[in-house]
Amino acid sequence: QKEVEQNSGPLSVPEGAIASLNCTYSDRGSQSFFWYRQYSGKSPELIMFIYSNGDKEDGRFTAQLNKASQYVSLLIRDSQPSDSATYLCAVGDAGGTSYGKLTFGQGTILTVHP
Amino acid sequence: AAGVIQSPRHLIKEKRETATLKCYPIPRHDTVYWYQQGPGQDPQFLISFYEKMQSDKGSIPDRFSAQQFSDYHSELNMSSLELGDSALYFCASSLGTATGSPLHFGNGTRLTVT
């Protein structure tokens, strides 16, 4: 079983709707969680990061973390066609010396249609 | 704002040849990470450096080596290239290695081995 699992896609939502992306992780000691957006052939772009249980909001994006359930999610409000991309959930390594050693999920392809 | 610079953007090599990829981190960032992303795959951590010392190691083949120089730029050296090495190679940088130092990715080098 993959260490970081994302809900299978692709996910298609109409413009203006809320897109909900989910991710679970297996290492209970993980401390840092990231959402990256990646357009085809491009580099991952950091959207949100969250370290504490609860919600973190930034503009149209809200990250939610529940360490007890080992679950992290990303909500995108008022979805726009430009949000169409692959969204990667990444979890920082709990035991290594480098917290930038991220384990990525397989990604969820989001399509926002007009 | 300055970003992570990678060169070259594209590289075509034949089997058994060698390749060198370069990465220039964001100014003042002292930590560099290398990731490999195969077609349709999520990024896989290869290796990282902090203050010119290797800080963590992932799924990097023995045929690959890397180092970080005094100006903090990093080079990934790949020898005896195989067809399976064809991938996008991303470099990312951060300030320090503490929990939650977000990674900023470069635009990647697309390596094609023929």
Interface residues (C-beta under 8 A of the other chain):
Chain A: Q31 S32 F34 Y36 G41 K42 S43 P44 E45 L46 F49 Y51 L88 G92 D93 G96 T97 S98 Y99 G100 K101 L102 T103 F104 G105 Q106 G107
Chain B: T31 Y33 Q41 D42 P43 Q44 F45 S48 Y50 S55 D56 G58 L88 F90 A92 S94 T97 A98 T99 G100 S101 P102 L103 H104 F105 G106 N107 G108 R110
